[in-house]
Amino acid sequence: MNGGIFLKKTIITLVALLVIVLLAIGVFYKKEDKSDKEFTSITVAEVAHSIFYAPMYVADSLGYFKDEGLDVEIVLTSGADAVAASVISGDAEIGFCGSEQSIYIYKGGATDYLINFAGLTKRDGSFIIGRENKEFDINDLKGSHIIAGREGGMPAMTLAYTLYENGIKLDDLNFDTSIAFASMTGAFIGGTGDFVTAFEPTGLQLEKEGNGYVVASLGKLGGEVPYTTYMAKKSYLNKNPKVIEGFTRAIQKGLDYTFSHSDKEVAEVIQKHFPDTSLDDLTEVVKRYRDNDSWYETTYITEDGFKRVQDIMMYSNQLNEYVSYEDLVDNEYSK
């Protein structure tokens, strides 16, 4: 009798312990479940939607932002000026565009100006597209009509400076800055100009449709600059260091993956961001940008690169004196 009672109590005790263990395991896994994790929402205003920015889409597709506790929404905001306006107004926490825009805001007298905290691309990502498929020399631009981009924008300024470094004056050609960025290739297809600059996959599409041919990489011709960077308001950086640190770390992981995997593997990862582009085309464009040495290996923005941006701006009469690298670049969370 006593043995039966003892056995019954032992079984009850073991069952109770098992229940406690199972509950503990459940709580543990619930805490580890990312679906229950609290995320900080961030809107990133991107200047263009291009495979040129592949490492950022890698970071998004592989969950690197989520790993840092960030729920990131990437919103197309065409034009660097529009990106800056979006960040200044608070519609976006982070802007992704040419670093020159932070200089414009700073020189405009803003007290809560934009600070560049991470770099992604280290040279111009656009290509020169002509109407003929033939060997190209930069001197071929003399006497031609080229749709160059928005006045004061990096594509147009980089092209102007590249011409200057090759001994070509703007008076030697029709350097057309009258057409909005989003309308440039449409104007070219419609018959305007002998050349146009465009990012990929636009160049590849024009080739496939027989509307033009990629004849040169402006990035290779123009040299290294912090061409596309991540920036945020000074006040946001000061109040949200953990967010900026996590975001920068996620971008670095995206860069690391891009450099350590094949063109096709990168294309497969980012394909959801370009649903209308075939995997073969994505792979080809990733290869083109890799061959052009388009991306920084780390997010660190160098002082020499930032000075070259200002050299380019000065040549285009968009800047009359240098601004402080220390004021507009914060590499605290970059390697």
Sequence and secondary structure as in RCSB ss.txt:
>XXXX:A:sequence
MNGGIFLKKTIITLVALLVIVLLAIGVFYKKEDKSDKEFTSITVAEVAHSIFYAPMYVADSLGYFKDEGLDVEIV
LTSGADAVAASVISGDAEIGFCGSEQSIYIYKGGATDYLINFAGLTKRDGSFIIGRENKEFDINDLKGSHIIAGR
EGGMPAMTLAYTLYENGIKLDDLNFDTSIAFASMTGAFIGGTGDFVTAFEPTGLQLEKEGNGYVVASLGKLGGEV
PYTTYMAKKSYLNKNPKVIEGFTRAIQKGLDYTFSHSDKEVAEVIQKHFPDTSLDDLTEVVKRYRDNDSWYETTY
ITEDGFKRVQDIMMYSNQLNEYVSYEDLVDNEYSK
>XXXX:A:secstr
 HHHHHHHHHHHHHHHHHHHHHHHHHHHHHHH GGGS  EEEEEEES   GGGHHHHHHHHTTHHHHTTEEEEEE
E  SHHHHHHHHHHTS SEEEE THHHHHHHHTT SS EEEEEEEE S  EEEEESS S   GGGGTT EEE  S
TTSHHHHHHHHHHHHTT  GGGSEEE  S GGGHHHHHHTT  SEEEEETTHHHHHHHHTS EEEEEHHHHH   
  EEEEEEHHHHHH HHHHHHHHHHHHHHHHHHHHS HHHHHHHHGGG TTS HHHHHHHHHHHHHTT B SSS 
  HHHHHHHHHHHHHTTS SS   HHHHB  TT  
